[in-house]
Amino acid sequence: MEVLIHHIYEYKKGLRHLVLHTLDASLLHKAELKLQQQGIDYIVRYVTCSKINLFFGNKDCIRIVDKIGDKTLNEYTPEEDFVLGTMLGYDRLQQCKRYLKRKETFNSFSHR
C-alpha cells in the first residue's frame, strides 16, 4: 500500500497521467477506498484470481484502457501495448523499439 500511496502522490503532483499498479486482489477494497477518497478515476483488471492490475489517473486515459477491453497485458495487440506504454510515460524510443519487436513477432504468429 505504500507504493500505491506514492503513485497517488505522483499522479496528484502531475508527474503521471496514468498509473498501472499491480497488487494482491485481497487489497482491492483498501485501494479503491483510497482512490475514491481522492476522487481519482480507476479501472480494475484481474491478472489472476489473486492478483490485479489497477489503472488509475486521468479520466480520458482510463476511458482508453476501458475501450481496449478486459484482457491481460500479454493479450494486448502491439498497437494497444504501444498506446498504453506511452500513456504510462515510458520512454518513447524504447516504446518504438518494443512496438517494432512485438509487431514482428505478432506478424510471424498470424501468418502460421
C-alpha positions in Angstrom: 0.0 0.0 0.0 3.0 2.3 0.5 3.8 2.1 -3.2 0.1 2.8 -4.1 0.2 5.9 -1.9 3.4 7.1 -3.7 1.7 6.5 -7.1 -1.3 8.6 -5.9 1.1 11.3 -4.8 2.9 11.3 -8.2 -0.5 11.5 -10.0 -1.7 14.3 -7.9 1.5 16.3 -8.5 1.1 15.8 -12.3 4.1 13.6 -12.7 1.9 10.9 -14.3 -1.4 11.0 -16.1 -1.9 7.2 -15.8 -0.7 4.7 -13.3 -0.6 0.9 -13.5 -0.3 -0.6 -10.0 -0.3 -4.3 -9.6 -1.4 -5.7 -6.2 -2.9 -8.6 -4.4 -6.6 -8.9 -5.0 -7.2 -9.0 -1.3 -6.1 -5.4 -1.1 -8.5 -4.1 -3.8 -11.1 -2.8 -1.4 -8.5 -0.7 0.5 -7.0 0.6 -2.7 -10.5 1.5 -4.1 -11.3 3.5 -0.9 -8.0 5.5 -1.2 -8.7 6.3 -4.8 -12.4 7.2 -4.1 -11.4 9.4 -1.2 -9.0 11.3 -3.6 -11.7 11.5 -6.4 -9.4 9.6 -8.8 -10.8 7.6 -11.7 -9.7 4.0 -11.9 -10.4 0.6 -13.5 -9.6 -2.9 -12.3 -8.2 -5.7 -14.5 -7.7 -9.2 -13.0 -4.4 -10.8 -13.8 -5.2 -14.0 -11.9 -7.9 -14.7 -9.3 -5.4 -13.4 -6.6 -3.6 -10.6 -8.5 -5.0 -7.4 -10.1 -3.8 -4.5 -12.2 -5.3 -1.3 -11.0 -5.2 1.5 -13.6 -5.8 5.0 -12.2 -5.5 8.6 -13.3 -6.9 10.9 -15.9 -10.5 10.1 -16.9 -9.7 10.1 -20.6 -6.7 7.7 -20.1 -9.0 5.4 -18.1 -11.6 5.5 -20.8 -8.9 4.3 -23.3 -7.9 1.4 -21.1 -11.6 0.6 -20.8 -12.0 0.7 -24.6 -9.1 -1.7 -25.1 -11.1 -4.2 -23.2 -10.9 -6.6 -20.3 -7.9 -8.6 -21.2 -4.5 -9.2 -19.7 -1.5 -7.1 -20.8 0.1 -10.0 -22.7 -3.1 -10.2 -24.8 -2.7 -6.6 -26.0 -2.0 -6.1 -29.7 1.3 -4.3 -30.4 -0.7 -1.1 -31.1 -2.6 -1.3 -27.8 0.7 -2.1 -25.9 2.3 1.0 -27.6 -0.5 3.3 -26.6 -0.6 2.0 -23.1 3.2 2.3 -22.6 3.1 5.9 -24.0 0.2 6.8 -21.7 2.1 5.4 -18.7 5.0 7.7 -19.5 7.5 5.1 -20.7 10.4 6.2 -22.8 9.0 6.8 -26.3 12.1 5.5 -28.2 12.0 2.3 -26.1 8.3 2.0 -26.8 9.0 2.4 -30.5 11.6 -0.4 -30.3 9.2 -2.6 -28.3 6.4 -2.0 -30.8 8.6 -3.0 -33.7 9.8 -6.1 -32.0 6.2 -7.1 -30.9 4.9 -6.3 -34.4 7.4 -8.6 -35.9 6.5 -11.4 -33.5 2.8 -10.7 -33.8 3.0 -10.9 -37.7 5.0 -14.1 -37.6 2.4 -15.8 -35.4 -0.5 -14.5 -37.5 0.9 -16.0 -40.7 1.0 -19.5 -39.5 
